[in-house]
């Protein structure tokens, strides 16, 4: 809103020229989302508690039984603060901004449906896996269809570390992009099992992709760093900053010991958004590095289930996902979380190093 109203007045009042800068509006969007989260967070938590929207803890996770009843669906707070920041600081005529929000709200609604179903059913039974997966595929298809119909978008898949190697997937890019989004959504959902465990690495990944997106939208930087240029995508940097601010604001209350959990409405939405950001800046394969912690957590579940079926009951880990394995080894939860955050920061730095290793 500020950009659309005040930036055109820069010719009469040069002070308004600051609203043209993505860097300024990115910082403003981050601060707005962060402060708004901290201000309305306590009210939101009290409201969720009064509505008896408490988290059900699976009986298998014995060490988390003391967290039963903690308010959940904190993802609503994240999405709301992003929306407010978006309306205030972003160019509302930019198609990529609305596409990102569509993906965020679409995956979030699926998660909200699942969360509400769990609250009204016994033993934490949400919607069926088929319904959840079908909803994710639908949102991913819509997001990819809109993305591929942008005139400047390319269906090429660029290989990290190589500046001249790319494969044009053509129409196969649509199912490939859908897989990226759905996989990322479910990976974040699997990781969301400890206080602040999912939101920390999500913020790191968002920082990484905000840098990639800014470079992708800038002709000179893209040419210098051998990154494909997409006009208009740079505005999504402001959206990434709003998410970073909203994530930090949520972490204020979600840090150990958590006062609120994000629920599926948060984890599914965040994962789907991260997948879409990777597609926007043509760094699809880098997502596996920037979000490497989510990949490791997902692989731990796949390996555990596969090995259990193959051996007729034996396990690789004490419990999956991986963070529960370390918890079963009696490592304090706060220490596991901090170590996982450190690992995600290192992975984020590795992802950024690709910019110069070409």
Steps between C-alpha positions, in 0.01 A plus 500: 500500500774749594690413181198541274385823668826678583760385245324684210529823703881479504522739205337775712641397840843335467475361855239251374759353266606271786183295443635395159786307658444130560765505774315767701161337465648159585630628833171678565301186421719291730468743791125541447434124504732447799350775716143411404562137598642599839214743566205275410667169589388497868140574401508227237637245750233590758229470233620157390509387862147629566378313191669182632720479191767300681755265346442126531822308566537149360537240775816366331681827570512457878748782562255754353194411705552809719438714190148369449247782487747767380312732259554406137424639153757778545547490124194726483703767678785459249271526197308797642812707572639421154171618345503830691864563412429411137212747474710778651838467333479303176415589142147364486504501120780241494366159397773303676402646838143376465615162372718455809212597726266264317739211561543601865128530571412193291732263685404676824130428447576130451696504825219690675250238382725230640553684832128562553421138417751386763338723762156353440612138480654278760860373494628777275340365182507768235384483142594193301843489335326476163300819563806689626717387211226575248459851638875560487513383138214734408665808652837402350339459156336844519826660612698333223241579234514869592880495512543332163258744337718796588653618170853528641507166680726221376445126537875439511654316793836653588769283656687654797876561465472506118419829327431356155318174578119505496229259389176624350229283659222652291158389622668257742602802704141524629495159680861557606405831663196341663725233650737766637219687672319198644825338616615821670160543666504150647868523597442809715194332648709197605767724654249690713536282808687717752476856623640728230652211307316563172476879500875555557621317186204646307623851579851404387366359172288813447808720546689292243222522243441871562860555387460273197171668406644850530787400271262328254292816472802727444635496145857602588540266797343210311735549206807535722421189707373292206150475646193496271329840506123527551362855485264580786609214727716734710185633670459159666804592712262719700266203542789285624592771750143512627514124553834530682351763731186294557714194569714686753187637666353151523829366637467755780216284635598164351852490646558238769287464707237579238190703580346411162552248220468584130284197415453365149358836393850638551728215402322406177475866396865577575627191319288567193617862492869403526456260208335774294777750581758250376307465174466878459874563513584187297694343788290187533790268579650746748187450713642160598802682646337812649229278645737210560378450855148433371644252250690314774192484723289365213763243400516378860128421487525331159797288611336408828174389342671315212744318727222412745294337224800332337632343822163423654521736795861618541587869519790717389418782740349486845219713360434702187515782393864544594448760774303243701791255468731743677233574757465128575875503567420747781660802337322814630244639259648851507841363405356300207321809371806726518719240330246455221487879456879512472488225237235690302711820508800309365284349226368848415855631462585203279200581281609862461852394407358369172480861382877516464577136426396507137 
